[in-house]
């Protein structure tokens, strides 16, 4: 028997068909244990050198009855007819998986589908319209008869590990070697540059393979705009995982990503920042105790930074103004010469506006006076600050200058 096949059988704890181990009741382990097969076939358009091609790959995982993966494999799909029919490609992966299980000596198996239509075909709840799908379905049914027990079920857990195997099978077909140097290359789908596979990051979750340069540029530009850092692959909405970026982007960018993630977890109106420039620690106001110990009279605005211990006013965004109310403090010399007052003055002289909901400074660049705060999505009039409802201004200001 082939060495690789024998190794797989041993990992599955399967006995040789020629020498089955005795089990209680006289049955062999291949008959008493039901294994689980997870399969997935992916078909995608990939850029190979300068040409766009349909490429497919399947991933397979054979697990014990407790869903512990015992053996995994993948396979490239090169049949152009199957690549043009997603349902046919999915069935081809199931066929490959069932044949693989039979070769390993599995006799009882459950195989799981994450495609509801494929499952309906297999459980006779629906009939396929395409002849190629019907033909492959017959092959699956025929393979099922070769097991003592074989059942098709809906996948109720994530199959990311199997999807990754399928993506790896696709990636293996997108590489080529330079004829002169024998160096291996891949095309980056974001910038179309030809790079070494070692200089690409496989994004967790979507498994797109992006070059390091595009990852750095993406992180830099998205953080500068205050946006969530997403995979640079066109139209992909998967967020980049922080740990994936370590060693690719610099420490400052990593720290800013941590900060942005923390910001995102706190509702906009609950975000409180320490006013001390060297601290600027982000906190959730819901988690901060009211400032009884700082000033019982103004407990609603008095806060203490949990990082550096500074007592401050969350309304004025300055160190705590002892023995003064917020209105009194804003008339004092200490406030009028503070950075907060200077910034307020700059906002007024530049004709900028503070969002009435989150106090983020916004600037209109012409056009309609109805604007949307990019920080909290609040819509308001840039002239007077009145809120807009149902995309209409509620004030009497002119919509356009």
VEXTI-771835 format. One line per field, with one value per residue (C-alpha): x, y, z; residue number from 1; residue in one letter. Coordinates in Angstrom, 1 decimal, decimal comma. Layout:
<recs>
px = X ...
py = Y ...
pz = Z ...
resi = NUM ...
resn = A ...
</recs>
This chain:
<recs>
px = 0,0 1,2 3,2 1,2 -2,1 -0,9 0,3 -3,2 -4,9 -2,7 -3,5 -7,2 -6,7 -7,9 -6,7 -5,5 -8,4 -6,2 -5,5 -8,4 -8,0 -10,7 -13,2 -15,8 -18,7 -16,4 -16,4 -13,5 -12,9 -13,7 -17,2 -17,9 -16,6 -18,4 -16,1 -17,1 -16,0 -16,0 -15,3 -15,3 -14,6 -13,7 -13,6 -12,3 -10,8 -7,1 -4,4 -1,6 1,2 -0,8 -3,8 -7,0 -8,1 -10,7 -8,9 -10,4 -9,4 -11,0 -10,2 -11,0 -10,9 -11,7 -12,6 -13,6 -17,1 -16,0 -15,0 -11,3 -9,5 -7,5 -6,3 -6,5 -5,8 -6,5 -6,6 -6,4 -9,4 -8,4 -11,4 -12,7 -16,3 -16,5 -15,0 -17,8 -20,5 -20,1 -22,5 -20,7 -17,4 -18,8 -20,1 -16,7 -15,1 -17,6 -16,8 -13,1 -13,6 -15,7 -13,3 -10,5 -12,3 -12,9 -9,2 -8,5 -10,8 -13,6 -16,9 -19,2 -19,2 -21,2 -20,4 -21,3 -22,5 -22,5 -24,4 -28,1 -29,0 -26,4 -27,9 -31,4 -30,2 -28,6 -31,7 -34,1 -35,8 -34,9 -33,7 -30,9 -31,6 -28,1 -27,2 -23,6 -24,8 -27,3 -24,5 -22,2 -25,1 -25,5 -21,8 -22,2 -25,2 -23,3 -20,3 -22,7 -23,7 -20,1 -20,2 -22,0 -23,4 -23,2 -25,3 -25,4 -25,9 -25,9 -22,6 -23,4 -19,9 -17,4 -15,3 -12,6 -9,8 -11,3 -11,7 -8,1 -7,1 -9,1 -7,5 -4,0 -4,9 -5,8 -2,6 -0,5 -1,8 -1,1 2,7 5,2 9,0 11,2 12,9 16,3 16,6 14,1 12,7 9,1 6,6 2,9 0,9 -0,5 -4,3 -4,2 -1,3 -0,6 3,1 5,0 6,4 7,8 5,3 7,4 6,6 2,8 0,4 -2,5 -5,3 -7,1 -10,7 -10,8 -7,4 -6,5 -2,8 -1,6 1,9 3,6 3,8 0,1 -0,6 1,6 0,1 -3,4 -2,8 -1,2 -4,0 -6,9 -5,5 -4,9 -8,6 -9,7 -11,3 -11,3 -8,4 -9,8 -8,2 -6,9 -8,4 -11,0 -14,4 -13,3 -14,8 -12,7 -10,9 -7,1 -6,2 -3,7 -1,5 -1,1 0,3 3,1 6,5 5,0 4,0 5,8 5,0 3,4 0,9 0,2 -0,4 -2,8 -4,6 -5,1 -6,4 -8,8 -10,1 -10,7 -12,4 -14,7 -15,8 -16,9 -20,1 -19,2 -21,1 -19,4 -15,8 -13,7 -10,1 -7,6 -6,7 -3,1 -1,1 1,4 -1,5 -4,6 -5,9 -9,3 -12,0 -15,7 -17,7 -20,0 -17,1 -15,9 -17,2 -19,0 -16,6 -18,0 -14,5 -13,3 -16,2 -19,6 -21,3 -20,1 -19,9 -21,6 -18,5 -15,7 -13,6 -10,3 -8,1 -7,6 -4,2 -2,4 -4,7 -5,3 -8,6 -10,2 -13,4 -15,0 -17,0 -14,2 -11,6 -9,0 -7,5 -10,1 -11,0 -11,3 -13,8 -15,1 -18,1 -17,5 -19,0 -16,9 -13,7 -14,3 -14,2 -10,9 -7,5 -6,2 -8,8 -8,4 -4,7 -5,2 -4,7 -8,5 -9,4 -6,8 -8,3 -11,8 -10,6 -9,0 -12,3 -14,2 -11,7 -11,5 -15,3 -15,3 -18,1 -18,3 -20,7 -23,6 -23,6 -19,9 -18,1 -15,8 -14,6 -15,8 -15,1 -17,4 -15,7 -18,5 -21,9 -25,0 -25,1 -26,5 -23,5 -22,7 -20,2 -17,8 -17,1 -20,6 -22,7 -24,9 -26,5 -26,9 -26,9 -23,4 -24,7 -26,7 -26,1 -29,7 -30,3 -31,5 -34,3 -35,2 -32,4 -34,1 -33,0 -35,2 -34,0 -34,7 -31,1 -30,4 -29,4 -26,7 -24,8
py = 0,0 3,5 5,0 8,3 6,4 4,1 7,1 8,7 5,5 5,3 8,9 8,1 5,1 2,9 -0,6 -2,4 -4,1 -7,2 -7,2 -5,6 -5,3 -7,2 -4,9 -5,6 -7,4 -8,7 -5,7 -3,8 -0,1 0,8 -0,4 1,0 4,6 7,2 9,8 13,3 14,7 18,5 19,7 23,0 23,9 27,5 29,0 32,5 34,8 35,1 37,2 35,0 37,1 39,5 37,3 36,8 33,2 31,1 28,9 26,3 24,3 22,0 21,5 18,4 17,6 14,1 14,3 11,9 11,9 14,7 16,9 16,6 16,9 13,7 14,3 17,2 17,5 19,8 19,5 21,9 21,9 22,4 21,1 24,1 22,7 22,3 25,7 27,3 25,6 26,4 23,6 21,1 22,2 21,7 18,2 17,4 18,2 15,9 13,1 13,5 13,5 10,3 8,5 9,6 8,3 4,9 4,6 5,2 2,3 4,4 2,5 4,8 8,5 11,7 14,4 18,0 20,6 24,4 24,9 24,5 23,8 21,0 19,5 19,7 17,8 15,1 14,7 14,7 17,9 19,5 18,5 20,1 21,9 21,4 18,0 18,2 18,7 15,8 13,5 14,4 13,9 10,3 9,7 10,9 8,6 5,7 6,4 6,5 2,9 1,8 2,7 0,8 4,1 7,4 10,5 14,1 16,8 20,6 22,1 23,7 24,9 27,2 25,5 28,2 25,6 23,8 27,1 27,9 24,5 25,3 28,8 27,2 24,9 28,0 29,8 26,9 27,5 31,2 30,9 30,7 30,7 33,1 31,4 33,0 33,0 30,2 32,6 31,9 34,8 35,6 38,6 40,8 41,3 44,8 46,4 43,8 43,7 40,4 39,5 36,5 34,4 35,0 38,7 38,3 38,2 35,8 37,8 35,8 35,0 35,9 34,3 36,8 37,0 40,6 41,9 43,6 47,0 47,1 46,1 48,9 51,4 50,3 50,5 53,9 55,4 53,9 54,9 58,5 58,7 57,2 54,2 50,5 48,8 46,3 43,8 45,7 43,1 44,8 44,9 42,8 43,8 41,6 43,6 43,1 41,1 43,0 40,0 39,4 42,9 42,6 42,6 44,1 47,6 49,7 49,7 53,2 51,9 48,8 50,9 53,1 50,0 48,9 52,4 52,4 49,0 50,1 53,3 51,2 49,1 52,2 54,1 57,5 59,5 57,5 58,1 60,2 61,1 62,2 65,8 65,4 65,4 62,8 60,4 61,0 57,7 56,5 55,5 54,7 57,2 54,4 52,7 55,8 56,7 60,0 62,6 62,7 62,6 65,4 67,8 66,6 69,7 68,9 65,1 64,8 66,3 65,5 62,5 60,8 59,2 55,5 55,5 58,5 59,6 63,1 64,7 66,5 68,0 65,9 68,9 71,5 68,8 70,4 69,4 69,9 73,5 73,4 75,8 76,9 75,8 75,2 78,6 80,4 78,6 79,5 83,2 82,8 83,7 80,1 78,9 81,7 80,9 77,1 74,9 74,1 77,8 78,4 75,5 76,8 80,2 78,5 76,7 80,0 81,9 79,2 78,9 75,3 73,6 71,1 68,2 68,8 65,1 64,1 67,5 66,4 69,3 69,2 71,4 72,0 72,0 73,6 72,4 71,7 72,9 69,6 67,6 64,3 63,9 61,2 60,3 59,5 59,8 62,6 64,8 68,5 72,0 73,4 77,0 76,6 73,0 72,0 68,2 66,9 64,3 62,1 63,7 67,1 70,3 71,2 74,8 77,8 78,2 78,3 74,8 76,3 79,6
pz = 0,0 -0,8 2,1 2,2 2,2 5,0 7,1 6,7 7,7 10,9 11,7 11,4 13,7 10,9 10,7 7,6 5,8 5,6 9,4 11,3 15,1 17,1 18,7 21,4 19,8 17,1 14,7 13,4 14,2 10,6 11,1 14,6 14,0 11,9 10,4 9,2 5,9 5,2 1,7 -0,1 -3,7 -4,6 -8,1 -8,6 -11,2 -10,6 -12,3 -13,5 -15,0 -17,1 -17,8 -15,9 -15,6 -13,8 -11,2 -8,9 -5,9 -3,3 0,4 2,4 6,1 7,5 11,2 13,9 15,5 17,8 14,9 15,6 12,2 11,5 8,0 5,5 1,9 -1,1 -4,9 -7,8 -10,1 -13,7 -15,6 -17,6 -17,8 -14,0 -13,4 -15,4 -13,2 -9,4 -8,4 -10,5 -8,9 -5,4 -6,3 -7,8 -4,4 -2,6 -5,1 -4,5 -0,8 -0,7 -3,0 -0,7 2,4 0,6 -0,2 3,5 4,4 6,0 6,0 7,9 7,1 7,3 4,8 5,3 2,8 3,3 0,1 0,8 -2,8 -3,1 0,1 -1,4 -4,5 -2,3 -0,1 -3,1 -2,1 -5,4 -8,8 -10,8 -14,0 -15,6 -17,0 -15,8 -12,2 -12,6 -13,9 -10,9 -8,5 -9,8 -9,1 -5,5 -5,0 -6,4 -4,1 -1,1 -1,8 -1,3 2,4 5,0 6,1 4,3 5,1 3,7 6,3 6,5 7,8 11,2 12,1 10,3 7,7 7,5 7,7 4,6 2,8 3,4 1,9 -1,2 -1,4 -1,1 -4,0 -6,0 -5,0 -6,1 -9,7 -9,8 -9,4 -12,2 -12,5 -14,4 -17,2 -16,6 -12,8 -11,9 -9,3 -8,3 -8,7 -8,0 -9,2 -6,4 -7,2 -5,6 -7,5 -10,3 -9,4 -9,8 -6,4 -4,6 -2,7 0,4 0,1 0,3 3,3 3,3 4,9 7,6 6,9 3,1 2,4 -0,3 -0,9 -1,0 -1,3 1,7 -0,1 -0,7 2,9 4,2 1,8 2,8 6,5 6,2 4,1 6,0 9,4 8,1 7,1 10,4 8,7 9,5 7,8 5,2 2,9 -0,2 -2,5 -4,7 -3,0 -0,1 3,2 5,5 8,2 8,5 11,6 13,8 14,4 10,7 10,2 12,9 11,2 8,0 9,2 11,8 15,5 15,3 12,8 14,9 18,0 16,0 14,7 18,4 19,2 16,2 17,2 20,8 19,5 17,3 20,3 22,2 21,1 19,8 22,4 25,2 24,1 26,5 26,0 28,6 27,9 28,9 25,6 26,7 27,7 25,5 26,8 25,4 27,9 27,8 29,9 30,9 32,7 34,5 38,0 38,5 40,0 43,5 45,0 42,6 43,0 44,3 42,8 39,3 39,4 36,0 34,2 36,6 35,6 36,4 33,8 34,6 32,8 34,2 37,1 35,9 37,1 34,2 32,9 30,1 28,9 28,7 27,9 30,3 33,7 36,4 37,2 40,9 42,6 39,2 37,1 33,4 32,5 35,1 33,9 30,3 31,3 33,2 32,0 32,4 29,9 27,5 27,2 27,1 24,0 24,1 23,8 21,0 19,1 19,6 18,2 15,2 14,5 14,5 12,4 9,8 9,5 10,5 12,4 15,3 14,8 17,3 18,2 18,7 18,6 15,8 13,7 10,1 7,1 4,2 0,8 -1,2 -2,3 -0,2 3,4 4,5 5,5 7,2 10,0 8,8 12,5 13,7 10,5 12,0 9,4 10,1 8,6 8,3 8,9 12,1 13,2 13,1 12,6 9,2 9,2 6,3 4,2 4,6 6,5 9,4 9,6 7,3 6,2 2,4 1,2 -1,1 -0,9
resi = 1 2 3 4 5 6 7 8 9 10 11 12 13 14 15 16 17 18 19 20 21 22 23 24 25 26 27 28 29 30 31 32 33 34 35 36 37 38 39 40 41 42 43 44 45 46 47 48 49 50 51 52 53 54 55 56 57 58 59 60 61 62 63 64 65 66 67 68 69 70 71 72 73 74 75 76 77 78 79 80 81 82 83 84 85 86 87 88 89 90 91 92 93 94 95 96 97 98 99 100 101 102 103 104 105 106 107 108 109 110 111 112 113 114 115 116 117 118 119 120 121 122 123 124 125 126 127 128 129 130 131 132 133 134 135 136 137 138 139 140 141 142 143 144 145 146 147 148 149 150 151 152 153 154 155 156 157 158 159 160 161 162 163 164 165 166 167 168 169 170 171 172 173 174 175 176 177 178 179 180 181 182 183 184 185 186 187 188 189 190 191 192 193 194 195 196 197 198 199 200 201 202 203 204 205 206 207 208 209 210 211 212 213 214 215 216 217 218 219 220 221 222 223 224 225 226 227 228 229 230 231 232 233 234 235 236 237 238 239 240 241 242 243 244 245 246 247 248 249 250 251 252 253 254 255 256 257 258 259 260 261 262 263 264 265 266 267 268 269 270 271 272 273 274 275 276 277 278 279 280 281 282 283 284 285 286 287 288 289 290 291 292 293 294 295 296 297 298 299 300 301 302 303 304 305 306 307 308 309 310 311 312 313 314 315 316 317 318 319 320 321 322 323 324 325 326 327 328 329 330 331 332 333 334 335 336 337 338 339 340 341 342 343 344 345 346 347 348 349 350 351 352 353 354 355 356 357 358 359 360 361 362 363 364 365 366 367 368 369 370 371 372 373 374 375 376 377 378 379 380 381 382 383 384 385 386 387 388 389 390 391 392 393 394 395 396 397 398 399 400 401
resn = X X X X X X X X X X X X X X X X X X X X X X X X X X X X X X X X X X X X X X X X X X X X X X X X X X X X X X X X X X X X X X X X X X X X X X X X X X X X X X X X X X X X X X X X X X X X X X X X X X X X X X X X X X X X X X X X X X X X X X X X X X X X X X X X X X X X X X X X X X X X X X X X X X X X X X X X X X X X X X X X X X X X X X X X X X X X X X X X X X X X X X X X X X X X X X X X X X X X X X X X X X X X X X X X X X X X X X X X X X X X X X X X X X X X X X X X X X X X X X X X X X X X X X X X X X X X X X X X X X X X X X X X X X X X X X X X X X X X X X X X X X X X X X X X X X X X X X X X X X X X X X X X X X X X X X X X X X X X X X X X X X X X X X X X X X X X X X X X X X X X X X X X X X X X X X X X X X X X X X X X X X X X X X X X X X X X X X X X X X X X X X X X X X X X X X X X X X X X X X X X X
</recs>
